[in-house]
Amino acid sequence: MRTVNGPTLGSAEFSFTAYENLLSTLLDAGYDTLTVRDYLRMDRLPRRFVVLRHDVDRKPENAEKMAELEADYDTAATYYVRTSTFTRERVSRIETLGHEVGYHYEDYVRASGDLPNAHRSFAGNLRVFRKAATIDTVCMHGNPLSPHDNRDMWTEPGAPDFADYDLLGEAYLSMDFEDVTYFSDTGRTWRDGALKIKDHTMGEGEKTVSADTTSDLAAIFRDGRVDRACVLVHPNRWADSVPELFAERSKDRAVNLVKRGMQLIT
């Protein structure tokens, strides 16, 4: 174990210390930690597990720090990287640390819902990513300002299949969320609600547990209240210094105000 930041961040809910405590809790409670690739490949899943997933929307340097921390705990996670946060060197580094790298695609939104153009763009970006890492799974990026949902590029009539790209599947569409409880830090809260405009699973079962803070989430695992879960962490949301913590908190508050306004308009 290592100390990733000073004592002033010890009680902060979206600090690297809080994330380290969450990792420690998972391991102490006896959960297996899986990548999305692991989950989709396994013929027989462990009785108790957590799929660790990261969407690298901004600040890829934070993703690398988080990958190093997880490696210290001998824990593997999946990192979904956007074209805007992709560099060959950093992606290779994350994979070398023992993690899965995937493509965090947004081609359908960028193509304004044009299916052929979306898939042409997707294929080209996937080729670039595969020059830096082994890409077996993908995950859509949810843009709350767009009327389009990137997942629709797989569900429209005549759309290509994941197998056409030699992919195992997609993090939202290919997991059984009737069996796996989904937790996400979108909106700077683990609780489901209006702030998670497009960060929701399709076909999910009735959720019987919820958390507000990272401490609440750790308590759920410490008490064994769920056996199987998927935890989504956005590395840009987490901080290892007080100035960064305040900056990210302010950004999230501003974004949340916009989202609440959009909900009122709707």
ABEGO torsion letter per residue (X at the ends): XBBABBAAAAABAABAAAAAAAAAAAAAAGBBBBBAAAAAABABBBABBBBBBBBBABGAAAAAAAAAAAAAAGBBBBBBBBAAABBAAAAAAAAAAGBBBBBBBAAAAAAGGBAAAAAAAAAAAAAAAAAABBBABBBBBBBAABABBAAAAAABBGBBBAAAAGBAEBAAAABBAAABBBBBABGGBABBEAABAABBBBGBBBBABBBABAAAAAAAAAAGABABBBBBBBAAABBABAAAAAAAAAAAAAAAAAAAAAAAAX
